[in-house]
Amino acid sequence: MAIMAMNDKNPEKSRYQSPLEQRYASEEMCYNFSERKRIITWRNLWIWLAKSQQMLGLNIQEDQIAEMQANVERIDWDFALAEEKRVRHDVMAHVRTFGKECKKAEAIIHLGATSCYVTDNTDLICIRDGLQILLPKLARCIDRLSKFADDYKALPTLGYTHLQPAQLTTVGKRAALWIGDLVMDLHNFERIKTDLRFRGVKGTTGTQASFVQLFDGFDENVQNLDRLVCDLAGFKKCFVICGQTYTRKQDLEVLSVLAGLGSSVHKICTDIRLLASFKEIEEPFEEDQIGSSAMPYKRNPMRSERCCSLARHLMNLVNDALQTHAVQWMERTLDDSANRRICIPDAFLIADALLITLQNICEGLVVYPNVIQRRIREELPFMATESILMAMVKAGGDRQECHEKLRELSQLAGNVVKQEGKDNDLLQRIRNDAYFAKIHQQLDDLMNPKAFTGRAEQQVKEFLDLEVRPVLNAYTKELAGIVRVEL
């Protein structure tokens, strides 16, 4: 196998690459967590630190800052890799790589800072930017489902409890349940983005001791340095206290919100998969799409299955954040580093892939009203027995006697369905029974499916007007455009 790999005409195919990057997530989210953005952000943090230190009186020259700015994207990756292998420290390797390009500024790069100044603050910038990428995508999914819910708010369909047929609802009302979860996710995304705190300039164990020394004990300058860098990074809030790292509780909150989205998407797509098996609703199916290599007729809900698969991993990633936070001894331990390099980008790339795929599903959902009506006809006679009972009592019948009659006929009809495999004939039995002659003329009205959906249609309209559209108003300019799922 090793020989085959060496002779492979496509050597990039001989190395593992994350499917999240290859197949599922967007280019913008992949770049957001790329090595290039990470190192450029480290360099910007060094520039912001130097600028702020200069503003507060340290001996840093304009030409030093200008040199750093001119070389921020000039990265000698081979030198950096060789240096990291030599010194076993990624931050120092890149301090020296940047210093190689910035000879005038080399002496003041990373002045007073600890590694977590660049690593933690960069993670927070990527998390913030990742949330900003996800928010409009989530809003678009809500918007597409809202249109679907509005279009089908009055179409009766079987409701299910315990996955058994229950009182009727409407197709739009069920979609409104999905939307309700996504709106909660949107609020959580907005909250966590607003509450996200910058680590700032805190020094080795968070005490800012190195900066107190740099500013000769002038406390106000140390505080101002923290504030200035925070502002340059575009954050409104900064941790007042932290250890060497910002508390990993903040990672836990972020991943909990992302896992919550995973739960919502999993539930929506599971419902779609079940409804597809009933042939009531289908996700988009391309003209040349193949559902099965062996069964040509198959129309598998591939997109929804993919969402459930990815969501399951996303929901499990929150356990990484829980355990990482729990074992951060004292001011920090380094066993968080490798784990966070994997779980935080993966969580965002999965969330990104879920929203891309869910939007595609929602833009192409297909409803089959005739199938839905047939399934209602199979179950509605049983559900209508209470309405028939009430109509008989109003017509002068005895409630207990009527109940017994309906019970007997329902049992017979149930046997026809379950034992003989035939259609539900309860309604015909009632039509043929002289006992029910008083309401025979009412039966068609009593069997109207819309009489069994309660306020479902009005609920959908109220929900969209009062809770959904006001939320989407903030994203009006970002709701346009459709997506395709290529693989």
C-alpha positions in Angstrom: 0.0 0.0 0.0 2.9 2.4 0.8 4.4 1.7 -2.6 1.1 2.4 -4.3 0.7 5.7 -2.4 4.2 6.8 -3.5 3.4 6.1 -7.1 -0.1 7.6 -7.0 -0.7 10.1 -9.8 -2.8 12.1 -7.4 -0.7 12.3 -4.2 -3.2 14.5 -2.5 -5.6 11.6 -2.6 -3.1 9.5 -0.6 -3.5 11.6 2.5 -6.5 11.8 4.8 -8.6 14.9 4.3 -11.6 15.9 6.4 -14.9 15.2 4.6 -16.2 18.3 6.2 -13.8 20.3 4.1 -13.9 18.1 1.0 -17.6 17.5 0.8 -19.9 19.4 3.2 -18.8 22.8 4.5 -18.6 26.1 2.7 -15.3 27.7 1.5 -15.9 30.7 3.8 -16.2 28.5 6.9 -13.2 26.3 5.9 -11.2 29.5 5.4 -12.4 30.9 8.8 -10.7 27.9 10.6 -7.8 27.6 8.1 -4.1 27.7 9.2 -3.7 30.8 7.0 -6.4 32.8 8.7 -5.0 31.6 12.1 -1.5 32.8 11.5 -2.6 36.1 9.8 -4.7 36.7 12.9 -1.8 36.0 15.2 0.2 38.6 13.2 -2.7 41.2 13.4 -2.8 40.6 17.2 0.9 41.4 17.4 0.4 44.5 15.4 -2.6 45.6 17.6 -0.5 45.0 20.7 2.4 47.0 19.3 0.1 49.9 18.2 -1.6 50.0 21.6 1.8 49.9 23.4 3.0 52.7 21.3 -0.1 54.8 22.0 0.5 54.3 25.7 4.1 55.5 25.5 6.3 52.5 25.0 9.3 52.9 22.7 7.9 51.5 19.5 8.5 53.2 16.2 6.1 53.9 13.3 8.4 52.2 10.8 8.3 49.0 13.0 4.5 48.9 12.9 4.5 49.7 9.2 6.9 46.9 8.5 4.7 44.4 10.3 1.6 45.6 8.4 3.4 45.3 5.1 4.4 41.7 5.8 1.3 40.4 7.6 0.4 38.0 4.7 3.9 37.0 3.7 4.3 33.7 5.5 7.3 31.4 4.9 5.5 28.1 5.8 8.5 25.9 5.2 10.6 28.0 7.6 7.8 28.0 10.2 7.4 24.2 10.1 11.1 23.6 10.3 11.3 26.1 13.2 8.4 24.5 15.1 10.0 21.0 14.7 13.2 22.4 16.1 11.9 24.4 19.1 8.7 22.4 19.7 6.6 25.6 20.1 4.2 26.8 17.5 3.9 30.4 18.7 7.7 31.0 19.0 8.2 29.4 15.6 5.9 32.0 14.1 7.3 34.8 16.2 10.6 34.0 14.5 9.0 33.5 11.1 7.4 36.9 11.3 10.6 38.4 12.7 12.5 37.1 9.7 10.3 39.2 7.4 10.3 42.2 9.8 13.9 42.9 10.9 13.1 46.4 12.3 10.2 45.1 14.3 11.7 41.7 15.3 12.7 42.9 18.8 9.2 44.1 19.8 7.0 41.3 18.3 5.0 39.6 21.1 6.3 42.1 23.7 5.1 41.2 27.2 2.7 38.6 25.8 2.2 34.9 26.5 1.3 32.3 23.8 -2.3 32.4 24.8 -2.5 36.1 23.9 -2.4 35.0 20.2 -3.9 31.5 20.4 -6.9 32.2 22.7 -7.7 35.6 21.2 -7.5 34.1 17.6 -9.8 31.3 18.6 -12.3 33.8 19.9 -12.1 35.9 16.7 -12.7 32.7 14.6 -15.6 31.7 16.8 -17.1 35.2 16.5 -16.6 35.2 12.7 -18.0 31.7 12.5 -21.2 32.7 14.3 -21.5 35.6 11.9 -21.3 33.2 9.0 -23.9 30.8 10.5 -26.5 33.4 11.5 -27.7 34.4 8.0 -27.7 30.8 6.9 -29.9 29.9 9.9 -32.2 32.9 9.1 -32.5 31.6 5.5 -33.6 28.2 6.6 -36.2 29.8 8.9 -37.4 32.0 6.0 -37.7 29.0 3.6 -39.6 26.9 6.1 -41.8 29.9 6.9 -42.9 30.1 3.3 -43.6 26.4 3.3 -45.6 26.6 6.5 -47.6 29.5 5.1 -48.4 27.7 1.9 -49.6 24.6 3.7 -51.0 26.1 6.9 -54.5 24.8 6.0 -53.7 21.4 4.5 -55.0 18.7 7.0 -52.7 15.8 7.7 -52.5 13.0 10.2 -50.9 14.0 13.5 -48.8 11.5 15.3 -48.1 10.8 18.9 -45.9 7.8 19.7 -45.6 7.5 15.9 -49.2 6.3 16.0 -52.0 8.2 14.1 -53.5 10.9 16.4 -55.8 13.9 16.0 -55.3 15.8 12.7 -53.0 18.7 12.4 -51.9 20.6 9.2 -48.7 20.2 7.1 -48.0 23.9 7.8 -48.5 23.5 11.6 -46.0 20.7 11.7 -43.5 22.8 9.8 -44.2 25.6 12.3 -43.0 23.3 15.1 -39.7 22.9 13.2 -39.4 26.6 12.8 -40.0 27.2 16.5 -36.9 25.2 17.3 -34.8 27.0 14.8 -36.0 30.4 16.1 -34.8 29.4 19.5 -31.5 28.4 18.0 -31.3 31.8 16.2 -31.9 33.6 19.5 -29.2 31.4 21.2 -26.7 32.2 18.4 -27.3 35.9 18.7 -27.0 35.8 22.5 -23.8 33.8 22.5 -22.3 36.1 19.9 -23.3 39.2 21.9 -22.0 37.7 25.1 -18.7 36.5 23.7 -15.8 37.9 25.6 -12.3 38.6 24.4 -9.4 37.2 26.5 -7.4 40.4 25.9 -4.0 41.2 27.2 -3.6 39.3 30.5 -0.1 37.8 30.6 1.2 34.5 31.8 -1.2 33.5 34.5 -3.8 36.3 33.8 -2.4 38.7 36.4 -0.9 41.1 33.7 2.4 41.2 35.7 4.5 41.5 32.6 2.6 44.6 31.5 2.7 46.1 34.9 6.5 45.8 34.6 6.5 47.3 31.1 4.6 50.3 32.2 6.6 50.8 35.4 3.6 49.9 37.6 1.3 52.5 36.0 -2.0 50.6 36.4 -4.1 52.8 34.2 -1.9 52.1 31.2 -2.2 48.3 31.8 -6.0 48.6 31.8 -6.0 50.8 28.8 -3.8 48.4 26.9 -6.3 45.7 27.5 -9.2 47.9 26.3 -7.4 49.2 23.2 -6.5 45.7 21.9 -10.0 44.6 22.6 -11.4 47.5 20.6 -9.0 46.9 17.7 -10.1 43.2 17.6 -13.7 44.4 17.3 -15.0 43.0 20.7 -17.2 45.0 23.0 -16.4 43.0 26.1 -13.2 41.5 27.5 -12.7 39.1 30.5 -11.8 41.1 33.6 -10.3 38.0 35.1 -8.9 34.8 33.5 -6.0 32.4 34.0 -3.5 31.8 31.4 -6.4 31.0 29.1 -9.9 32.3 29.1 -12.3 30.0 30.9 -13.2 27.0 28.8 -16.7 27.4 30.1 -17.1 29.9 27.2 -16.2 27.1 24.7 -18.8 24.9 26.4 -21.5 27.6 25.9 -20.6 28.0 22.2 -20.6 24.3 21.5 -23.8 23.8 23.5 -25.5 26.3 21.2 -24.1 24.5 18.1 -25.1 21.2 19.5 -28.6 22.6 20.1 -28.8 23.4 16.4 -27.7 19.9 15.6 -30.6 18.6 17.7 -33.1 20.8 15.9 -31.9 19.8 12.4 -31.8 16.1 13.4 -35.4 16.3 14.6 -36.6 18.1 11.4 -34.8 15.7 9.1 -36.0 12.7 11.0 -39.6 13.9 10.6 -38.9 14.4 6.8 -37.5 10.9 6.6 -40.5 9.3 8.3 -42.9 11.3 6.1 -41.0 10.3 3.0 -41.5 6.6 4.0 -45.2 7.4 4.2 -44.9 9.1 0.7 -46.5 12.2 2.1 -43.5 14.6 1.7 -40.2 14.3 -0.1 -37.0 16.2 -0.1 -35.6 17.4 -3.5 -34.6 14.5 -5.8 -32.4 15.4 -8.8 -33.4 14.2 -12.3 -30.3 12.0 -12.6 -30.1 11.1 -8.9 -29.7 7.4 -8.1 -31.4 6.2 -4.9 -29.9 2.7 -4.8 -27.3 0.8 -6.8 -29.5 -2.3 -6.6 -33.1 -0.9 -6.5 -33.7 1.5 -9.3 -37.1 2.7 -7.9 -35.6 3.9 -4.7 -35.9 7.6 -3.7 -33.9 7.7 -0.5 -34.0 10.9 1.6 -30.2 11.3 1.2 -30.0 14.9 2.3 -32.0 14.4 5.4 -30.0 11.3 6.3 -26.8 13.2 5.8 -28.1 15.9 8.2 -28.9 13.3 10.8 -25.5 11.7 10.5 -23.6 15.0 10.8 -25.9 16.3 13.5 -25.2 13.2 15.6 -21.5 14.0 15.6 -22.1 17.7 16.4 -24.3 16.8 19.4 -21.5 14.6 20.7 -18.8 17.2 20.4 -20.3 19.2 23.3 -18.9 16.4 25.5 -15.4 17.4 24.5 -16.1 20.9 25.8 -17.6 19.6 29.0 -14.6 17.5 29.8 -12.0 20.0 28.7 -13.5 22.7 31.0 -13.7 20.2 33.9 -10.0 19.3 33.8 -8.5 22.7 33.4 -6.4 22.6 36.6 -5.6 25.9 38.4 -4.6 28.6 35.8 -4.5 26.1 32.9 -3.2 22.7 31.6 -2.2 22.0 28.0 -4.4 19.0 27.5 -7.1 21.3 26.1 -5.0 22.4 23.1 -5.1 19.4 20.8 -8.7 18.7 21.6 -9.8 22.2 20.9 -8.0 22.3 17.6 -10.3 19.6 16.4 -13.6 20.0 18.2 -14.2 23.7 17.7 -13.5 23.9 14.0 -15.4 20.6 13.4 -18.4 21.9 15.3 -18.6 25.0 13.1 -18.0 23.2 9.9 -20.7 20.7 10.7 -23.1 23.4 11.7 -22.3 25.1 8.4 -22.9 21.9 6.4 -26.2 21.3 8.2 -27.5 24.7 7.4 -26.5 24.6 3.7 -28.1 21.2 3.3 -31.2 22.1 5.3 -31.8 25.2 3.2 -31.5 23.1 0.1 -34.1 20.6 1.5 -36.5 23.4 2.5 -36.3 25.0 -0.9 -37.3 21.8 -2.6 -39.8 20.1 -0.3 -42.5 18.2 -2.3 -45.9 17.6 -0.8 -48.3 14.9 -2.0 -51.8 16.0 -1.0 -53.5 12.9 -2.5 -51.4 10.5 -0.5 -52.1 12.6 2.6 -55.8 12.6 2.0 -55.8 8.8 1.4 -54.0 8.3 4.7 -56.5 10.6 6.5 -59.4 8.5 5.0 -57.9 5.4 6.4 -57.9 6.8 10.0 -60.5 9.5 10.2 -63.5 7.3 10.7 -62.1 6.1 14.0 -61.2 9.7 15.0 -64.6 11.0 14.0 -66.5 8.7 16.4 -66.6 11.3 19.1 -68.1 13.9 16.7 -70.6 11.3 15.6 -71.4 10.6 19.2 -72.0 14.2 19.9 -74.2 14.7 16.8 -76.4 11.7 17.8 -76.9 13.1 21.4 -77.9 16.4 19.9 -80.4 14.6 17.7 -82.0 13.0 20.8 -79.9 9.8 21.1 -78.8 8.1 24.3 -75.1 8.8 24.9 -74.3 5.4 26.5 -76.2 3.4 23.9 -74.6 5.3 21.0 -71.1 4.8 22.5 -71.7 1.0 22.6 -72.9 1.0 19.1 -69.9 2.9 17.9 -67.6 0.6 19.9 -69.0 -2.5 18.3 -68.8 -1.1 14.7 -65.3 0.2 15.3 -64.1 -3.2 16.4 -65.6 -4.8 13.3 -64.0 -2.2 11.1 -60.7 -2.6 12.9 -60.7 -6.3 12.2 -61.3 -5.6 8.5 -58.2 -3.3 8.4 -55.9 -5.4 10.5 -56.9 -9.0 9.8 -58.2 -8.8 6.2 -55.9 -6.0 5.0 -58.9 -4.0 3.5 -59.9 -0.4 3.7 -61.5 1.1 6.8 -65.3 0.6 6.3 -66.5 2.1 9.6 -68.2 5.0 7.8 -70.1 2.7 5.5 -71.2 0.5 8.5 -72.6 3.6 10.1 -74.4 4.6 6.9 -75.9 1.1 6.7 -77.1 1.1 10.3 -80.6 2.4 10.9 -79.7 3.4 14.4 -77.7 6.3 13.0 -80.4 7.4 10.5 -80.9 10.7 12.3 -77.5 11.9 11.3 -76.9 10.2 8.0 -77.3 13.5 6.2 -74.6 15.1 8.5 -71.9 12.4 8.0 -70.1 14.2 5.1 -69.8 17.4 7.1 -68.8 15.4 10.2 -66.0 13.7 8.2 -64.6 16.9 6.7 -60.9 16.8 7.7 -60.8 20.6 8.3 -63.2 20.1 11.2 -60.5 18.1 13.0 -57.6 20.6 12.8 -58.8 23.0 15.4 -57.0 26.4 15.2 -53.9 25.0 13.4 -54.3 27.3 10.4 -54.8 30.4 12.7 -51.9 29.3 14.9 -49.5 29.2 12.0 -50.5 32.6 10.8 -50.2 34.1 14.3 -46.9 32.4 14.9 -45.4 33.6 11.6 -46.7 37.2 12.2 -45.8 37.6 15.8 -42.7 35.5 16.3 -41.0 34.7 13.1 -41.2 37.6 10.7 -40.0 40.1 13.4 -36.9 37.9 13.9 -36.2 37.7 10.2 -36.4 41.5 9.8 -32.8 41.9 11.0 -31.7 39.6 8.1 -33.8 41.0 5.2 -30.7 41.8 3.1 -29.2 38.3 3.6 -32.3 36.1 2.8 -31.9 36.0 -1.0 -30.3 33.2 -3.0 -30.7 29.5 -3.3 -28.2 26.7 -2.6 -27.3 23.5 -4.4 -25.9 20.4 -2.6 -23.4 18.9 -5.0 -22.6 15.6 -3.3 
